[in-house]
Amino acid sequence: MTATSENLNPQTRGNLRQPKSVLRVAIEDVQPEIDCGRFPITRTPGEYVTVSADIFSDGHDVIDALVQYREDGDTAWHEEPMVLLNNDKWEAQFRVGGVGRYFYTVRAWVDSFKTWSRDLAKKAAAGHDLRLDLMAAEKFIAAAARRGTPADSEKLNALGARLGGLAGTDALTALAFLEDEDLISLLSTYRDSSTDTIYEKELAIRVDRPRARFGSWYEMFPRSCTNSPERHGTLRDCAEYVEYVAYMGFDVLYLPPIHPIGLTERKGKNNSTSPSPHDPGSPWAIGSKDGGHKAIHAELGTFTDLEALKEKAAQHGIELALDLAFQCSPDHPYVKEHREWFRSRADGSVQYAENPPKKYQDIYPLDFETPRYAELAEELKSVVLFWVSHGIRIFRVDNPHTKAFVFWEWMIREVQRGYPDVIFLAEAFTRPKIMYRLAKLGFNQSYTYFAWKNTKEELTKFGTEITQPPVSDFFRPNLWPNTPDILNEYLQEGGRPASIARLILAATMGANYGIYGPAFELIENRPVREGSEEYLDSEKYQIRVWNRDDPRSLKEIIRRVNTIRRESIALQSNLHLEFHPTDNPELIAYSKTSEDRSDKILVIVNLDPVNRQMGWVDVVLSEFRLAPGESFELQDLLTDRKYVWQGSRNYVELNPAYLPAHIFRVQPLR
Amino acid sequence: MTATSENLNPQTRGNLRQPKSVLRVAIEDVQPEIDCGRFPITRTPGEYVTVSADIFSDGHDVIDALVQYREDGDTAWHEEPMVLLNNDKWEAQFRVGGVGRYFYTVRAWVDSFKTWSRDLAKKAAAGHDLRLDLMAAEKFIAAAARRGTPADSEKLNALGARLGGLAGTDALTALAFLEDEDLISLLSTYRDSSTDTIYEKELAIRVDRPRARFGSWYEMFPRSCTNSPERHGTLRDCAEYVEYVAYMGFDVLYLPPIHPIGLTERKGKNNSTSPSPHDPGSPWAIGSKDGGHKAIHAELGTFTDLEALKEKAAQHGIELALDLAFQCSPDHPYVKEHREWFRSRADGSVQYAENPPKKYQDIYPLDFETPRYAELAEELKSVVLFWVSHGIRIFRVDNPHTKAFVFWEWMIREVQRGYPDVIFLAEAFTRPKIMYRLAKLGFNQSYTYFAWKNTKEELTKFGTEITQPPVSDFFRPNLWPNTPDILNEYLQEGGRPASIARLILAATMGANYGIYGPAFELIENRPVREGSEEYLDSEKYQIRVWNRDDPRSLKEIIRRVNTIRRESIALQSNLHLEFHPTDNPELIAYSKTSEDRSDKILVIVNLDPVNRQMGWVDVVLSEFRLAPGESFELQDLLTDRKYVWQGSRNYVELNPAYLPAHIFRVQPLR
């Protein structure tokens, strides 16, 4: 390939160089392409990538194009022909293979033989003398023969000779001869590709393992795995609850930090600054004389206990996820050993975390602008690799938006280079562009604003944004109705129906979702004070005893919802989320369908936790491949009741006192 | 500047390198940026460039940003501070200087002093002890002093010492002292810029001369500057009509090709293939034994005559534009001298132009895929430079979309490097993406689909597209109601009112427009045959005698419209084109306003050339900086009649038999 001035940057000063050969085809607006190719798109194994581009040439010649893709490390490209959609927009699809990095680009060219062939047909139809044109065909064939393998070359020469015999005498037979499939295929294989235009960038794909796309998370404080507030729960206790978590159908069990907790400036119950001597402190105040991010809090147990918990969880199909909170309590060994990783106040003391006028004297942030940055970054990477060496492959990252972007991109790439199955979930409740940046930098999943999207309008806008390109090409939402930090007003006020509605919304709108339990299933909804989103008696600061057998628990419906998720491939990805209009602002309707549209789920939720709501749903029949007026069966997967609907407009009624939602499987009645 | 992994390409294999220092700010989505910076944006001298970008950092620190810009060749950057709009979107504006190339980029940083200062204010408000914080300020000042000039350094040290004196004793005075403007300005000047993030691209601007933005074109066949079809008009005759063209108020006089015309396969009247011996042939069949693209057709005159015409036109404020049609008649000297620049048929004859089954045997296209491409390209460039050396600075380029893109980009850059005042108008009536590509490659102006946009809906969509970014950042439309190739149905059927309406639409919607005369002003509207857009007895194939004094001529209204254009700066650019709703589909209303909104033009056109149309216009008052319900004066610049309107909803009535349009100047009644 000779580069031509078509590909040069406009910044080039002075004169453009003359190209050695003229590449006639232009390739513009290749999609997907994140930030001009600065960042990869993401997929999971076997998922489609649909590549489009504007492709055109000067003049009126026939052009052709293909997408080239390959796995990192391979030198040969796979090829997928592109087809012209309209307005010079071309498209092709391919499926990625297993976990790893892939690259794709676009190649396009003027096809001289196809141009000639198209023109010949027009001339033949107009009754022109074709002798000279047919002679030109011999030249095409001869040129292809020169590029062919000996065998193909021989074939081509024979075909050329035959054509030569016909061209002068029998134009119509010659024409028919030119439609010979072997000939066309050989001419295509051995076309002159020296002036193909190849898009100037190789765009990257990061293929993560399936769990990155689909998972049901359960967050639980192991210290509350106890039957008494005086008895600190342990990892061994926690293992006793694996069956409970598995019963509900979760895939990922996420533990808040399990490291030694600092004593200095320790917070008491309800974030009090005057703790009692027995208060266990916040697990996010990491580090004590017993160790830091590579140690386990003694009251929780040992590495052996962790290993046992991990093994038991694995037996139940559950993966452990640990917390990565890169911050230190004043007692963290780093403070003494690596004083230069922290900022100083004017008196030489360590700068604690602040959000003026608020002070967080129990937390020392790491200083990513330290002159020792490289050393700090290596240490933090080693923390991740330490837990990876203990078999942990999922990390929930605390507040990544308060650490340098450059660190995350480097660290995640470094870790995934050796362990491409490691998943990082970004807990960045911050402004949208920062959230998206973190995803671009490498986070495999991200918390979202879901907890604050409660109205139909909010949910529709939010659901659409996170499941459409370009966002869906790099950002994987993980939807949480609650977290230890977020008990929002809707849950506080709405009681049981609100909790069920939010569970179903999270679990069916997002392929990844999670709950913080047992607070969620036990409908713990008391805020620490009016107007706060913090839990009263939060587990962040104290040990809680939970009655998991409470008959009011939502565990049965959670089990049902997670079973539905496991049995529906439509719910296991964010492809094809479509909102269906309803005439009642309290009724939201949306569907998810699988790639091949064989699995079709329609969800309808009454967002009003108090009143029965009824109305008409305008089903977008095309989403279900249904014809106008066609009848279809709806099976409510929550209750197993069946309904038959006809055409688009159908009545629905939901009583929150009974169940605030339908999760229908849609089947045509054929 | 040390590059950091923030700026590395995702294609980087293996591990990312550790950055030497951490650049905390991310810069995304810089606008304008054409095709990831592959192409420049365009402006004319003194025009604004508004640059926006998404800019944000990790954490909660105060960030700041500026746009840097410079002229090509300068090493120092000018700077314009950016302001935060919302949602992390920042913006700045600057004005370009004179003709030439410019570059811009974005720089952003965490401002430690401003962060500290913001936090200090919050702490002060909360009544915290500020002593340690004030001591930190001394560090900022000392660091800035180390970076300052000796004089500024001394100043800063003095201020630091004063602060030191106050900090321990009188916090409030110290606080006030920190608001000292000199201090803040010095701290800003000498801030640490070593970890600024600089956007990875320098984006280019091509500043063309003002005529590229605003001009009224008149196309005329010099051979028809005659009073008898038997007498070939000459360039000297043409010069006699300069006053006529000037009277109508045109700025550019564009002549179809003036080169020797081929005899072989010459076309006769109405494109007949059996010409009479007296038929003059098509000026686009370039080249005879008398010469090619660097010669003047003998019957038109000499270089001296061309010089005289150019001079006379210049005296009347009119510039000559020549045609660049890079194709040859079979008699062109190139055919003998550079046989390898043309394709061959199988019998060794030269391949004529085809659009199968149509044949254009009078035209030999140049082959941009010839192995002698470099030689061909140099020769074609030399054609342009030849006419440049004869004082021509405007070229109308015939069918550029049938020649290689790479040639145009190279040739235009080469020519404009020496002669940045040369303007190229692309005549590419082809698919939109190709049209836009040619503009991106360097064409200063482009013909458009205007001739086929006749309904209100079509005009609104078209007008919006061509005047909004990104299109308006690289594409300058030149609107033609007719050309020698385009007499569309609306003009054929609509008679005088249609011609006036199309004139006014072209001249007020586009800052650049043109007509092909005298056919236009004499309302020549007979097609060669039913359903054709070709003129009957087209000047392309014969000499026409025109009665320019015909009382039905539109020359007076053309004069008026061009006068209005010269007196209205709003009409001299495509900034702020806004469509105002009307309740009648035959009434289109739109406004143009100048950059400072002091010049305000409201145009209303009745698109129905037969019937009087009336209706209500919903004036978008904000475009005119008018308050709701405010009264304002409208002066019709076509008739000088004045009207007073109030508020947004106003009645309008237009009778095509009288005048199908208003061109109002809008004035508040204050």
Boltz contact constraints between the chains, C-beta under 6 A:
constraints:
  - contact:
      token1: [A, 4]
      token2: [B, 406]
      max_distance: 6.0
  - contact:
      token1: [A, 5]
      token2: [B, 406]
      max_distance: 6.0
  - contact:
      token1: [A, 5]
      token2: [B, 409]
      max_distance: 6.0
  - contact:
      token1: [A, 5]
      token2: [B, 410]
      max_distance: 6.0
  - contact:
      token1: [A, 6]
      token2: [B, 406]
      max_distance: 6.0
  - contact:
      token1: [A, 10]
      token2: [B, 39]
      max_distance: 6.0
  - contact:
      token1: [A, 10]
      token2: [B, 40]
      max_distance: 6.0
  - contact:
      token1: [A, 10]
      token2: [B, 204]
      max_distance: 6.0
  - contact:
      token1: [A, 11]
      token2: [B, 202]
      max_distance: 6.0
  - contact:
      token1: [A, 11]
      token2: [B, 204]
      max_distance: 6.0
  - contact:
      token1: [A, 15]
      token2: [B, 414]
      max_distance: 6.0
  - contact:
      token1: [A, 16]
      token2: [B, 410]
      max_distance: 6.0
  - contact:
      token1: [A, 16]
      token2: [B, 413]
      max_distance: 6.0
  - contact:
      token1: [A, 18]
      token2: [B, 374]
      max_distance: 6.0
  - contact:
      token1: [A, 19]
      token2: [B, 406]
      max_distance: 6.0
  - contact:
      token1: [A, 22]
      token2: [B, 368]
      max_distance: 6.0
  - contact:
      token1: [A, 22]
      token2: [B, 369]
      max_distance: 6.0
  - contact:
      token1: [A, 22]
      token2: [B, 373]
      max_distance: 6.0
  - contact:
      token1: [A, 22]
      token2: [B, 404]
      max_distance: 6.0
  - contact:
      token1: [A, 22]
      token2: [B, 406]
      max_distance: 6.0
  - contact:
      token1: [A, 24]
      token2: [B, 404]
      max_distance: 6.0
  - contact:
      token1: [A, 26]
      token2: [B, 405]
      max_distance: 6.0
  - contact:
      token1: [A, 26]
      token2: [B, 437]
      max_distance: 6.0
  - contact:
      token1: [A, 36]
      token2: [B, 36]
      max_distance: 6.0
  - contact:
      token1: [A, 39]
      token2: [B, 10]
      max_distance: 6.0
  - contact:
      token1: [A, 40]
      token2: [B, 10]
      max_distance: 6.0
  - contact:
      token1: [A, 54]
      token2: [B, 433]
      max_distance: 6.0
  - contact:
      token1: [A, 56]
      token2: [B, 433]
      max_distance: 6.0
  - contact:
      token1: [A, 56]
      token2: [B, 434]
      max_distance: 6.0
  - contact:
      token1: [A, 58]
      token2: [B, 401]
      max_distance: 6.0
  - contact:
      token1: [A, 58]
      token2: [B, 402]
      max_distance: 6.0
  - contact:
      token1: [A, 58]
      token2: [B, 403]
      max_distance: 6.0
  - contact:
      token1: [A, 58]
      token2: [B, 404]
      max_distance: 6.0
  - contact:
      token1: [A, 58]
      token2: [B, 405]
      max_distance: 6.0
  - contact:
      token1: [A, 59]
      token2: [B, 402]
      max_distance: 6.0
  - contact:
      token1: [A, 88]
      token2: [B, 431]
      max_distance: 6.0
  - contact:
      token1: [A, 88]
      token2: [B, 433]
      max_distance: 6.0
  - contact:
      token1: [A, 119]
      token2: [B, 356]
      max_distance: 6.0
  - contact:
      token1: [A, 122]
      token2: [B, 356]
      max_distance: 6.0
  - contact:
      token1: [A, 122]
      token2: [B, 357]
      max_distance: 6.0
  - contact:
      token1: [A, 123]
      token2: [B, 356]
      max_distance: 6.0
  - contact:
      token1: [A, 123]
      token2: [B, 357]
      max_distance: 6.0
  - contact:
      token1: [A, 126]
      token2: [B, 357]
      max_distance: 6.0
  - contact:
      token1: [A, 132]
      token2: [B, 345]
      max_distance: 6.0
  - contact:
      token1: [A, 132]
      token2: [B, 346]
      max_distance: 6.0
  - contact:
      token1: [A, 132]
      token2: [B, 347]
      max_distance: 6.0
  - contact:
      token1: [A, 135]
      token2: [B, 346]
      max_distance: 6.0
  - contact:
      token1: [A, 136]
      token2: [B, 346]
      max_distance: 6.0
  - contact:
      token1: [A, 202]
      token2: [B, 11]
      max_distance: 6.0
  - contact:
      token1: [A, 204]
      token2: [B, 10]
      max_distance: 6.0
  - contact:
      token1: [A, 204]
      token2: [B, 11]
      max_distance: 6.0
  - contact:
      token1: [A, 345]
      token2: [B, 132]
      max_distance: 6.0
  - contact:
      token1: [A, 346]
      token2: [B, 132]
      max_distance: 6.0
  - contact:
      token1: [A, 346]
      token2: [B, 135]
      max_distance: 6.0
  - contact:
      token1: [A, 346]
      token2: [B, 136]
      max_distance: 6.0
  - contact:
      token1: [A, 347]
      token2: [B, 132]
      max_distance: 6.0
  - contact:
      token1: [A, 356]
      token2: [B, 119]
      max_distance: 6.0
  - contact:
      token1: [A, 356]
      token2: [B, 122]
      max_distance: 6.0
  - contact:
      token1: [A, 356]
      token2: [B, 123]
      max_distance: 6.0
  - contact:
      token1: [A, 357]
      token2: [B, 122]
      max_distance: 6.0
  - contact:
      token1: [A, 357]
      token2: [B, 123]
      max_distance: 6.0
  - contact:
      token1: [A, 357]
      token2: [B, 126]
      max_distance: 6.0
  - contact:
      token1: [A, 368]
      token2: [B, 22]
      max_distance: 6.0
  - contact:
      token1: [A, 369]
      token2: [B, 22]
      max_distance: 6.0
  - contact:
      token1: [A, 373]
      token2: [B, 22]
      max_distance: 6.0
  - contact:
      token1: [A, 374]
      token2: [B, 18]
      max_distance: 6.0
  - contact:
      token1: [A, 401]
      token2: [B, 58]
      max_distance: 6.0
  - contact:
      token1: [A, 402]
      token2: [B, 58]
      max_distance: 6.0
  - contact:
      token1: [A, 402]
      token2: [B, 59]
      max_distance: 6.0
  - contact:
      token1: [A, 403]
      token2: [B, 58]
      max_distance: 6.0
  - contact:
      token1: [A, 404]
      token2: [B, 22]
      max_distance: 6.0
  - contact:
      token1: [A, 404]
      token2: [B, 24]
      max_distance: 6.0
  - contact:
      token1: [A, 404]
      token2: [B, 58]
      max_distance: 6.0
  - contact:
      token1: [A, 405]
      token2: [B, 26]
      max_distance: 6.0
  - contact:
      token1: [A, 405]
      token2: [B, 58]
      max_distance: 6.0
  - contact:
      token1: [A, 406]
      token2: [B, 4]
      max_distance: 6.0
  - contact:
      token1: [A, 406]
      token2: [B, 5]
      max_distance: 6.0
  - contact:
      token1: [A, 406]
      token2: [B, 6]
      max_distance: 6.0
  - contact:
      token1: [A, 406]
      token2: [B, 19]
      max_distance: 6.0
  - contact:
      token1: [A, 406]
      token2: [B, 22]
      max_distance: 6.0
  - contact:
      token1: [A, 409]
      token2: [B, 5]
      max_distance: 6.0
  - contact:
      token1: [A, 410]
      token2: [B, 5]
      max_distance: 6.0
  - contact:
      token1: [A, 410]
      token2: [B, 16]
      max_distance: 6.0
  - contact:
      token1: [A, 413]
      token2: [B, 16]
      max_distance: 6.0
  - contact:
      token1: [A, 414]
      token2: [B, 15]
      max_distance: 6.0
  - contact:
      token1: [A, 431]
      token2: [B, 88]
      max_distance: 6.0
  - contact:
      token1: [A, 433]
      token2: [B, 54]
      max_distance: 6.0
  - contact:
      token1: [A, 433]
      token2: [B, 56]
      max_distance: 6.0
  - contact:
      token1: [A, 433]
      token2: [B, 88]
      max_distance: 6.0
  - contact:
      token1: [A, 434]
      token2: [B, 56]
      max_distance: 6.0
  - contact:
      token1: [A, 437]
      token2: [B, 26]
      max_distance: 6.0
